[in-house]
Amino acid sequence: MTTPVDEPPAAPIGPGPAPTPTVDPATDRLPRTAAGTNAGAFAPTDWGLLAACTLIWGSSFYFMAIGLRALEPGVITFLRVMFGALALGALPASRTRVRREDWPRLVVLGATWMAIPFTMFPLAQQWIDSSLTGMLNAAMPVLTAIVALLIARQLPGPAQAVGLAVGLAGTIAIGWDGLGDGGSTALGVVLVFVAVSSYAVSVNIAVPLQHRYGSLPILVRIQLVAMVLTAPFAAAGLPDSRFELRPVLAIVVLGVFGTGLAFAVMGTLMGRVGATRASVTTYLMPIVSIALGAALLDEAVHPAAVVGTVLVLVGAWLVSRAERAAT
């Protein structure tokens, strides 16, 4: 049985003087994972952070689709990480020094939180349709809870476990009508599973570093690592890419907001409520995608999607309730 350890409050993500870490190396040993500073019900701030992540990431598929009209996937991956790093690096709070012994974990995060999933998703969609990709992506909260159990022996409470299951069922219902569109292969499913599993690992191991330094110093450094890791794929895609204004602007928006601001907000949310509860944003993202598709692309909204939306909202509410995880 593990004993919850009180953590310092999450550092702000906005402009201001860079915080100085005040950590006793003798008592603060990584990895300690998943738990946030707020084990109670979501506060209004938590809901606001969750909504911001949902809106930004739910609309990112639209900007990515525009970018893919002229840019190769490898180029998009590199550019979105680069613009995210430029946006966050401009904030003074990102300049907090990181201890040398924490750099190995930053390298792992650069691979698992950005380089691997950002590369896997566009590759996977060569073999599977977008609805199945979205459904598989929605497994992240469940996988996050499993990783938390394996690494830190942290179990979600009963109501939160039910919320995870209800939210997953709702996400499946949202994408159910699209399952028959297009072919799916085992390779595509495996690639998405690798991406989602990578996310689940990263959000767990990122929480202790976020507690120690705040979101911005960690994110900027792992984005720099991801740039190095994805540069070869970008170089390979340059000959087949066309740098047209609209696709490039779409990737600038995707990078600044989807890879910069949203990850900073998510890092702060994870520090507040824990990795598993913060990851329910992936349940809510399809709602934004459906709304944008109906409003901007004249896509039909199926009855199953309406039912799924209700289930997702119920699941998110259950996960947000006050309930300390069993350990």
C-alpha positions as CSV (number, residue, x, y, z in Angstrom):
1,M,0.0,0.0,0.0
2,T,1.3,3.4,-0.9
3,T,0.8,6.6,1.1
4,P,-0.3,9.8,-0.7
5,V,2.4,12.4,-0.6
6,D,1.5,16.1,-0.5
7,E,2.8,18.0,-3.5
8,P,3.4,21.7,-4.0
9,P,0.8,23.5,-6.1
10,A,1.2,23.4,-9.8
11,A,3.2,26.4,-11.2
12,P,1.3,29.0,-13.3
13,I,1.6,28.7,-17.0
14,G,1.3,32.4,-17.8
15,P,4.0,35.1,-18.0
16,G,6.0,35.9,-14.9
17,P,9.3,35.3,-13.2
18,A,10.6,31.7,-13.6
19,P,10.0,29.7,-10.4
20,T,12.9,28.3,-8.5
21,P,12.5,24.6,-7.6
22,T,12.5,24.0,-3.9
23,V,12.9,20.2,-3.7
24,D,14.8,18.1,-1.2
25,P,16.6,15.5,-3.4
26,A,16.8,13.2,-0.4
27,T,13.0,12.9,-0.1
28,D,11.8,13.6,-3.7
29,R,12.8,10.6,-5.8
30,L,11.4,10.0,-9.3
31,P,9.4,8.2,-10.5
32,R,6.4,9.0,-8.3
33,T,3.4,9.3,-10.6
34,A,-0.2,10.1,-11.4
35,A,-1.5,11.7,-8.2
36,G,-2.5,15.4,-8.4
37,T,-2.8,18.0,-5.7
38,N,-6.6,17.9,-5.7
39,A,-8.3,14.6,-4.9
40,G,-11.7,16.2,-4.5
41,A,-14.3,17.2,-6.9
42,F,-13.2,19.3,-9.9
43,A,-13.0,23.0,-9.0
44,P,-14.2,25.6,-11.6
45,T,-10.6,26.1,-12.6
46,D,-10.2,22.4,-13.3
47,W,-13.3,22.4,-15.5
48,G,-12.0,25.4,-17.3
49,L,-8.7,23.8,-18.0
50,L,-10.5,20.6,-19.2
51,A,-12.7,22.6,-21.5
52,A,-9.8,24.5,-23.0
53,C,-7.9,21.2,-23.8
54,T,-11.1,19.7,-25.3
55,L,-11.8,22.7,-27.5
56,I,-8.3,23.0,-28.8
57,W,-7.5,19.4,-29.4
58,G,-11.0,18.6,-30.7
59,S,-10.5,21.2,-33.4
60,S,-6.9,20.2,-34.2
61,F,-8.1,17.5,-36.7
62,Y,-9.6,20.3,-38.9
63,F,-6.3,22.2,-39.0
64,M,-4.4,19.0,-39.7
65,A,-6.6,18.1,-42.6
66,I,-5.8,21.5,-44.1
67,G,-2.1,21.0,-43.6
68,L,-2.2,17.6,-45.2
69,R,-3.4,19.1,-48.5
70,A,0.2,20.3,-49.1
71,L,2.5,19.0,-46.4
72,E,3.8,15.5,-45.7
73,P,3.0,14.0,-42.3
74,G,6.6,14.1,-41.2
75,V,6.9,17.7,-42.0
76,I,3.6,18.5,-40.2
77,T,4.9,16.6,-37.1
78,F,8.2,18.6,-37.0
79,L,6.6,22.0,-37.7
80,R,3.8,21.6,-35.1
81,V,6.4,20.7,-32.4
82,M,8.7,23.6,-33.5
83,F,5.9,26.2,-33.4
84,G,4.8,24.9,-30.0
85,A,8.3,25.2,-28.6
86,L,8.6,28.7,-30.0
87,A,5.3,29.8,-28.4
88,L,6.0,28.4,-25.0
89,G,9.7,29.3,-25.1
90,A,8.8,33.0,-25.3
91,L,7.2,32.9,-21.8
92,P,9.6,33.7,-18.9
93,A,8.3,30.8,-16.8
94,S,9.7,28.3,-19.3
95,R,13.3,29.2,-18.4
96,T,13.4,27.5,-15.1
97,R,16.6,25.4,-14.9
98,V,16.1,21.6,-14.9
99,R,18.4,19.4,-12.9
100,R,20.8,17.2,-14.9
101,E,19.5,14.0,-13.3
102,D,16.0,14.7,-14.7
103,W,17.1,15.0,-18.3
104,P,16.8,11.2,-19.0
105,R,13.1,11.4,-18.1
106,L,12.7,14.5,-20.4
107,V,14.2,12.5,-23.3
108,V,11.7,9.7,-22.6
109,L,8.8,12.2,-22.5
110,G,10.0,13.8,-25.8
111,A,9.6,10.5,-27.4
112,T,6.5,9.2,-25.7
113,W,4.5,12.4,-25.3
114,M,5.2,13.9,-28.7
115,A,7.5,12.2,-31.2
116,I,6.0,8.7,-31.2
117,P,2.2,9.6,-31.1
118,F,2.6,12.6,-33.5
119,T,4.3,10.2,-36.0
120,M,2.0,7.2,-35.4
121,F,-1.4,8.8,-36.0
122,P,-0.9,10.1,-39.5
123,L,0.8,6.8,-40.5
124,A,-2.0,4.8,-39.0
125,Q,-4.7,6.7,-41.0
126,Q,-3.2,5.3,-44.2
127,W,-4.8,2.0,-43.2
128,I,-7.7,2.8,-40.9
129,D,-10.5,5.4,-41.1
130,S,-10.7,8.4,-38.9
131,S,-13.7,7.2,-36.8
132,L,-11.9,4.0,-35.7
133,T,-8.8,6.1,-34.9
134,G,-10.8,8.4,-32.7
135,M,-12.4,5.4,-30.9
136,L,-9.0,3.8,-30.3
137,N,-7.6,7.2,-29.1
138,A,-10.5,7.3,-26.5
139,A,-8.9,4.3,-24.8
140,M,-6.3,6.6,-23.3
141,P,-8.0,7.2,-19.9
142,V,-8.3,3.5,-19.4
143,L,-4.7,2.9,-20.4
144,T,-3.6,5.8,-18.2
145,A,-5.3,4.1,-15.2
146,I,-3.6,0.8,-16.1
147,V,-0.2,2.5,-16.3
148,A,-0.8,4.3,-13.0
149,L,-1.6,0.9,-11.4
150,L,1.5,-0.7,-12.9
151,I,3.9,2.1,-12.0
152,A,2.5,3.5,-8.8
153,R,0.0,0.9,-7.6
154,Q,-2.7,3.6,-7.8
155,L,-6.3,2.4,-8.5
156,P,-9.2,4.7,-9.4
157,G,-12.1,4.7,-6.9
158,P,-15.3,2.9,-7.7
159,A,-17.2,5.9,-9.1
160,Q,-14.2,7.0,-11.2
161,A,-13.8,3.5,-12.6
162,V,-17.5,3.5,-13.6
163,G,-17.0,6.9,-15.1
164,L,-14.0,5.6,-17.2
165,A,-16.1,2.7,-18.5
166,V,-19.2,4.9,-19.3
167,G,-17.0,7.5,-21.1
168,L,-15.4,4.8,-23.2
169,A,-18.8,3.4,-24.1
170,G,-20.0,6.8,-25.1
171,T,-17.0,7.4,-27.3
172,I,-17.6,4.1,-29.1
173,A,-21.2,5.1,-29.6
174,I,-20.1,8.4,-31.1
175,G,-17.9,6.7,-33.7
176,W,-20.1,3.6,-34.3
177,D,-21.8,4.8,-37.5
178,G,-18.4,5.4,-39.1
179,L,-17.1,1.9,-38.6
180,G,-18.3,0.7,-42.0
181,D,-16.6,3.5,-43.9
182,G,-13.3,2.5,-45.3
183,G,-11.0,-0.4,-44.7
184,S,-9.2,-1.2,-41.5
185,T,-6.1,-3.4,-41.0
186,A,-4.3,-4.8,-38.1
187,L,-1.3,-2.6,-38.8
188,G,-3.3,0.6,-38.5
189,V,-4.9,-0.5,-35.2
190,V,-1.4,-1.5,-33.8
191,L,0.0,1.9,-34.8
192,V,-2.8,3.8,-33.0
193,F,-2.5,1.5,-30.0
194,V,1.2,2.3,-29.8
195,A,0.4,6.0,-30.0
196,V,-2.3,5.9,-27.3
197,S,-0.1,3.7,-25.0
198,S,2.7,6.1,-25.5
199,Y,0.4,8.9,-24.3
200,A,-0.7,6.9,-21.3
201,V,2.9,6.3,-20.2
202,S,3.9,9.9,-20.7
203,V,1.1,11.6,-18.8
204,N,1.9,9.4,-15.8
205,I,5.6,10.0,-15.7
206,A,5.2,13.7,-16.5
207,V,3.3,14.5,-13.3
208,P,6.2,14.4,-10.8
209,L,8.3,16.7,-13.1
210,Q,5.3,19.1,-13.5
211,H,5.1,19.2,-9.7
212,R,8.8,20.0,-9.4
213,Y,9.2,22.6,-12.1
214,G,5.8,23.6,-13.5
215,S,4.4,22.8,-16.9
216,L,6.4,25.2,-19.2
217,P,10.0,24.3,-18.4
218,I,9.2,20.6,-19.0
219,L,7.2,21.1,-22.2
220,V,9.7,23.3,-23.9
221,R,12.5,20.8,-23.3
222,I,10.5,17.8,-24.4
223,Q,9.5,19.7,-27.5
224,L,13.1,20.3,-28.3
225,V,13.8,16.6,-27.9
226,A,10.9,15.8,-30.1
227,M,12.2,18.1,-32.8
228,V,15.5,16.2,-32.9
229,L,13.7,12.9,-33.0
230,T,11.3,13.9,-35.8
231,A,13.8,15.9,-37.9
232,P,14.8,12.9,-40.1
233,F,11.1,12.2,-41.0
234,A,10.6,15.9,-41.8
235,A,13.7,15.9,-44.1
236,A,12.4,12.8,-45.9
237,G,9.0,14.5,-46.5
238,L,10.3,17.9,-47.8
239,P,10.7,16.9,-51.5
240,D,6.9,16.0,-51.6
241,S,5.7,19.0,-49.6
242,R,4.4,22.3,-51.0
243,F,4.7,25.3,-48.7
244,E,1.4,27.0,-49.6
245,L,0.1,29.8,-47.4
246,R,-3.2,28.3,-46.0
247,P,-1.7,24.8,-45.1
248,V,1.3,26.4,-43.5
249,L,-0.9,28.8,-41.5
250,A,-3.0,25.9,-40.4
251,I,0.0,24.1,-39.0
252,V,1.2,27.3,-37.3
253,V,-2.2,27.4,-35.5
254,L,-1.9,23.7,-34.7
255,G,1.6,24.2,-33.3
256,V,1.0,27.3,-31.2
257,F,-2.3,26.2,-29.8
258,G,-2.6,22.4,-30.2
259,T,1.1,21.6,-29.4
260,G,1.9,24.6,-27.3
261,L,-1.0,26.1,-25.3
262,A,-3.0,22.9,-25.0
263,F,-0.1,20.9,-23.6
264,A,0.7,23.6,-21.1
265,V,-2.9,23.6,-20.0
266,M,-3.0,19.8,-19.8
267,G,0.2,19.8,-17.8
268,T,-1.3,22.1,-15.3
269,L,-4.5,20.1,-15.1
270,M,-2.6,16.9,-14.5
271,G,-0.7,18.5,-11.7
272,R,-4.0,19.5,-10.1
273,V,-6.2,16.4,-10.6
274,G,-3.9,13.6,-11.6
275,A,-3.1,11.9,-14.9
276,T,-6.1,9.6,-15.0
277,R,-8.7,12.2,-14.3
278,A,-7.1,14.7,-16.7
279,S,-7.0,12.2,-19.5
280,V,-10.8,12.2,-19.8
281,T,-10.4,15.1,-22.2
282,T,-10.0,12.5,-24.9
283,Y,-13.6,11.4,-24.2
284,L,-14.9,14.9,-24.8
285,M,-12.9,15.7,-28.0
286,P,-15.2,13.8,-30.4
287,I,-18.0,16.1,-29.3
288,V,-16.1,19.1,-30.6
289,S,-15.2,17.3,-33.8
290,I,-18.8,16.4,-34.4
291,A,-20.0,19.9,-33.8
292,L,-17.4,21.4,-36.1
293,G,-18.1,18.8,-38.8
294,A,-21.8,19.6,-38.6
295,A,-21.3,23.4,-38.6
296,L,-18.5,23.8,-41.1
297,L,-18.5,20.7,-43.2
298,D,-22.3,19.8,-43.4
299,E,-21.6,16.4,-41.9
300,A,-24.6,14.5,-40.6
301,V,-25.0,13.9,-36.8
302,H,-26.2,10.3,-36.2
303,P,-28.5,9.4,-33.3
304,A,-25.9,7.1,-31.8
305,A,-23.6,10.2,-31.6
306,V,-26.2,12.0,-29.5
307,V,-26.5,9.1,-27.2
308,G,-22.7,8.8,-27.0
309,T,-22.4,12.5,-26.2
310,V,-24.7,12.1,-23.2
311,L,-22.7,9.0,-22.0
312,V,-19.4,10.9,-22.4
313,L,-20.7,13.8,-20.3
314,V,-21.9,11.5,-17.6
315,G,-18.6,9.6,-17.6
316,A,-16.6,12.8,-17.3
317,W,-18.8,14.0,-14.4
318,L,-18.3,10.7,-12.5
319,V,-14.5,10.9,-13.0
320,S,-14.5,14.4,-11.7
321,R,-16.2,13.6,-8.4
322,A,-14.3,13.6,-5.1
323,E,-13.0,10.2,-4.4
324,R,-9.6,9.2,-3.3
325,A,-8.0,6.4,-5.3
326,A,-7.6,3.1,-3.6
327,T,-3.9,2.1,-3.3
